[in-house]
Amino acid sequence: MASVTRRRLSDRKSALLVIAGGLVGTTLLALALTGTLSAFTAAITNTTDTLSTGSLILRETDGSNTCTSTSSSTNAANCATINKYSGSTLLPGGSATKTVTLANDGTITPATFTLTPGTCSQSGSVSGITPASDFCSQVTLKIYAAATATGPTSYNGTLAAFTTPISLTALAPSATQQYTFVVSLPSSLGNSYMGLTASQPLTWTFSS
């Protein structure tokens, strides 16, 4: 009888331990879940995170003709309708003037604005007369950052010596600037300079 009683007491203790263990586990689980579900949070979602590129578009006009960089798919167009040396036929001591307007049709201000000369070359002759070979060295060029040939010059020298890019004031979007080109010949030119033509490509460049 005593052994039965001791067995029952032992079973009760075991049952109580199981119940107690279960209660502890349940409590810990409840605390864990409660802690997760009740955590404080704050959030911001930016839905308009974008960026864009600006554009550099160069336009040149002489009043009658217009050339735009975007006329080429590379934004670097060739322009044969504007002759900044005027295309005039000059006599010794003569000069010619040409004014062009440059505009920034883009959306950003370039970091640099330059005018880069190519190599001056001469062509032509008069039958029976041996042509001089230094015509590019005889033509003087003056460039003014103005609507007329007044004020300081951006360049003043011969076409042959014009070999280095000149830096110009960068144009803001929608801004324009006029440049006046004056070419002239010395009055001392002799017959060996008759019938000659000087040619020199000039390139305007915006760079970011």
Secondary structure, 3 states (H helix, E strand, C coil): CHHHHHHHHHHHHHHHHHHHHHHHHHHHHHHHHHHHHCCCCCCCCCCCCCCCCCCCCEEEECCCCEEEHHHCCCCCCCCCCCCCCCCCCCCCCCEEEEEEEEEECCCCCCCEEEEEECCCEEECCCCCCCCCCCHHHHCEEEEECCCCCCCCEEEEEECCCCCCCEEECCCCCCCEEEEEEEEECCCCCCHHHCCCEEECCEEEEEEC
